[in-house]
Amino acid sequence: MKTPYVAARLSLALVWLLIAGPLLAQEERELLPVTGTYAITHVTIIQSPGRIVDKGTVVIKDGLIKAVGKNIPVPPEAMVLKGDSLYVYAGFIDGLSHAGVNKPNNENRDRVKDPGNPPPDRAGITPQTDVRNFLNPADKAVEELRAIGFTTAHVVPHGGMLPGAGALVWLGGRTADDMVLQPQTSFFSTLATADRIYPVTVIGVMAKWRELYRQAVQAKGYATTYASARNGMKPAATDRVLEAFYPVIDKKMPVLFQAEKALDVHRVLDLQKGLGFPLVVAEVKEGWDVAPKLKAANAKVFLSLQLPEEKKEEKKDEPLKSMSAQEKEALDKRKTEFTAKYTGQAVAFQKAGVPFGFSALQVKTGDIRGNLRKIIKAGLTEDQALAALTTTPAQLLGVSDMLGSVDAGKVANLVVTRKPYFDEKSVVHYVFVNGILYKMDLAAAKKEAAKVALEGEWTVTSETPQGKTEALLTIKKEGAQLGGTVSGDFLPQPVTLTTLMLEGNVLKFSFTMNQDGRDIKVEVEAKVEGTTFKGEATLDTGDKLPVQGQKKPKP
Amino acid sequence: MKRMIYYTLLVMVATLPALGQQTGNMLIRNATVLTITKGTQANTDVLIKDGKIAQVGKNLTAPTGYAVHDATGMFVMPGIIDAHSHQGIDAINEWTAPVTAEVAVGDAINPFDVSLYRALAGGVTTIHAMHGSANAIGGQCQTLKLRYGVMEPEALRMQGAPRTIKFALGENPTRVHGGGNNIVPRTRMGVEFVMREAFSKARAYAAAWDTYQKAKTQKGFRGAPPEYSYRLETLAEILKGNIIIHCHSYRADEIYMMLQVCKDFGIKKIVFQHVNEGFKVAPELAAQGAMASVFADWWAYKFEVYYSTAYNAAILTRNGVTTSINSDDPELMRHLYHEAAKTQKYGALSDDEALALITLNPAKQLGIDQRVGSIEVGKDADLVIFQNHPLSVYGVPQVTIVDGVVRFDRAKDADDVRLAVDPNEPVEAVELEQRDHDSCLEGLDDAFDTIFGLN
C-alpha cells in the first residue's frame, strides 16, 4: 500500500508550490506609488527657454502638470519634494533613437540564391514593421538616457534601407505598450546597402527607393479605383511593402531619413525633390553647408549629439613617418578647423534660421552632456540648446500641446537638477516620465565613485575567438591626471593608453595595437566594483569582446 | 506657334547656366591657340564672357573688370575630356544582377574627391564617370564638369549632357554572375542572350504602356496599368535613342555580336570602351556609326585582352571611326595628352587628329560636342594653358579653366586642397601603384570574397 504515501508526498509538494508561488511573486511585485500627486517646492522653474520662475512650485497630479508658479498651494495628498537650490526643466526629447528597441533575430538565415532578386526583408526592405513589436522597457539604454534627463524619444526599428515605422515613446514604463506615446509617427529610412545582395550600393538604394515609391503610387491609385466599384475589375493585389508607403504618399506620415554625412543629406534631398514626400532628417553630423537647402525643402531637422572624438596625441606610430613638423602642423590646423565645424553645426543651423532638435542615435550616452557643453562653447546659447532639447523637438514632432515646457496641462515630464543643467557640476536628482517619479541614486553613485581606486596594476582577461587572452593594465598618476599602459599576449611591448577616464564607477580607456601591420583601435568600457571590473572592449573592426579586470594586490 | 514658343523656351532653359553655377570672364592674351576644328592660331587672344568663349582673334580688348591672363609663349587647348573614368562618384558597381539599368552613378556624385583636382592638374575639364563592368547591362553613367571647389554634388553634373549607360561584354559579367552566382551569363552566348532578352522585355513593356495610355483615354476604361518597372523604363529609353550605350568590350567577335544586337533592335548610339581588338572590326564599326574609346598602349592584363596594338587608335581613326583615348584610372587621367601623343609614334596622326582623341572625339561620344571639345565662339570656356606643346614630352599644364573659372593654377597650387576633412580619419596616403587590372570591377572586393573565396 505504497500508493497513498506517494500521493501524500505529491500533494504536499503541490501545496508547497501553491504557497511558494504567490510568495515569490509578491516579492517581485513593484509597489504602486503611495500617491500620484507631487509638489516640487521652492524650485527654480525653467518653464521654457527664457521663461523662469524663481522659487516657485510645480504641482503634478495624475501624470499631468497641475499648476506652475509662485504661491501655489500644495495639495494635502502631495508628496513634497523640497526643491531649494534645485532647478526644474521640461523633460528632454531625443529625435532619433534605438533606446528600448530590441534587434530582430536575423541569425541562421539561408544564403540568398539569386543576389539580384532577394526577398524584400533580406534586402532591408521592411517598411511594414512597427517598432512597437520590438519595444523592451528593460533595455539599459532607456534608463541611461533617462538618468541624464531624457524623458521622450522618437524610436525606430533596427534594419536596412526601410526598417519600419517609428513611434514616440516615454523613456519609462513597465510594458511595451506602456512606453508608447504615439505610434506610427514616421516612415523610417536610411541609405544603408544590403549585404551582398541587391541593392549593394547607394545608387542601388536610391533606384530601389524611387521604384518602390512609384509602384506604391500606382498600386494605391488602382486600389482606390477598385474600391469605388469592384465589379468588372481585377481585384487589387495586396502588398505589405507598398501599402506601408500609402500614408507617406498621402503626406500623413513623414519619411524620417537618417542622414549623417553632407552627401547623405544631398542624396536624401534629391529623392525628396523627385518624389515630394514630407521629410525629416535626423542624426545629421555634417550639415553646416546644407542648412539653407534643408530649409528650402521644408525639411525638419535633428542634429546628432555625436561629435568627433578628441584624441590624445599618439606619440608613436605616426601614420606618415616622413612628415615634417611643418606638414604636421598644417594638417592639424585643418583638422582643428573641421572639428570646429562639427561642434559648431548647431550654431550654423541657428544662424540659417532652421529650427532643429537633437538626436542621440549614435552618441554614447555618457558623452551627451559633455558634447552639449562643447556645442554651447562653440556659440549656441544655453537657451538655444534647451530649446533644441525641449520646445523645438516637441514642435517638430507635433506634440507641443503635450510636451516641451513646464506648463499646466502638459504631461509631467520633468528633469530636476542641482545647479543649472548645462553646468559641468550639475547633477540630475529626479526625473518624471509621464508622471512617474524616478529618483536618481546619488548617494550610491557617489559612494561607488569614491571607492574606486584605479592606480596600480590590473590583470585583464578577455575572451577572443582565438581563446582566452591576458593583459596587464598599469595605471599611474601623471601629474594631476591618470595615465597608463597596457601589455600582454597581443602586445609584447607596452602601449600607452590613448584615453583614460573614470565617470562615476565606469572606467573607460582606449589604445591602439598593431596586428599584422594593421592598427586596431580598442575602446574598453567597464564597470568597476572594488578591485574588479567587468565590461566590453570594442574594436574598430566592429568586433566586441567581453573583458574582466582584477586588481593585483600591492607587492 | 504655341509649339514654337515652347521650343524657344526649352532651348532657353537648356542653355541657361544651372542655378547658381559659377561662370567667369577673362581674356587670355597672345597664346598659340590649338582650336582642333580651326587649326592652330599663333599670337591669338581668347575672350571669355559668362563662362563661354566670346571671341577668338588678335588684339582683343578686355572689358573692364575682366581678368587678363598673359599667355605669351604658351599654348591653349580645349579642356581634356576623359570618356572613361570612375572618379568623383561614391559607388561604381551594383554587381548583384546581370541587368541593373535603373541605377545611376549620378546619384552618388562626390564633389570632395581630391582626384578631381589632380585631374584638373593634368588639364582634364570633363569626365565621363562610369558605372563598372560587372553586369552585362550596368548602370547609367554621368558626365561631370570638374568644377572642383563646389560643395554641391549637383554642381558637378554637366546639365544637359545626354544620358549614357554602361554595358559590358566578356569575362567580367560571365565571371561575376555565371562563375560567382551560377546564373546567366556564364558565357559570351549568355551575355548576348541577356542583352536580347532585356531589350525584348523593354520593347514589350513600352508597348504595354502605350496601349494602356491610349486605352485610358477611352470613356469608362477600368483596366489596370502595367506594373511599373524602373529597369524596363530605362531600357526602353535606350531603344528610343535617348540614352547612349558605352559598352565595355575587348574581342572582335563580341564587338561584332554587339553590333548585330544594336542593328536588330534599331539602336544607333553606341560607343565601345577599351575595344582592344577594335582594329580588326574597324570598317564594321564605321559602317554602323559606332564609336571607340581606347587605351593608347595598354593590354595583356587578362586573358581576353592579350591581343592588341598601340596602332589601335590610328587604325580606327583612319577607318573613319570616331575614336578617343581614355584613362579608366585616376593616375593615367593626369597625362592623357601624353597618351594622345603616342598615336603620333604609332600611326603618325597629325597634331589635330591626336588632340581630337582627347577633346572633340570624346565630346562626340558623350553627345556634348556642341558645347565642348574645341575652341570655338559660343562653346563653354573649358580651356587649358600649357607650357610647351601638349603633345611634347615637355608639355606641362599651367592653368585649367572650367566655364571661365580657374580651377587649377600651377602657380597657386596649395599643399592641401581637400574640401572636407573628417577629423576622425587619418590623412590618406597617395599611392601611385602599377596597375594590373582595369578599374571597371571596382567595388567588388567584397563580392570576390564570397564568390571566389579570394582575399
Interface residues (C-beta under 8 A of the other chain):
Chain A: K113 D114 P115 G116 N117 R196 I197 Y198 P199 V200 T201 V202 I203 G204 M206 A207 R210 E211 R214 Q215 Q218 Y222 T225 A229 G232 M233 K234 A262 L263 H266 R267 D270 E286 D289 P308 E309 P319 L320 E327 A330 L331 R334 K335 E337 F338 T339 Y342
Chain B: D90 A91 I92 N93 E94 W95 T96 A97 P98 T100 E102 V103 A104 V105 D107 A108 N110 F112 H131 G139 M151 E152 P153 E154 N181 I183 R222 A224 P225 E227 Y228 S229 Y230 R231 D415 D416 R418 A420 V421 D422 P423 N424 P426 V427 A429 G443 D446 A447 T450
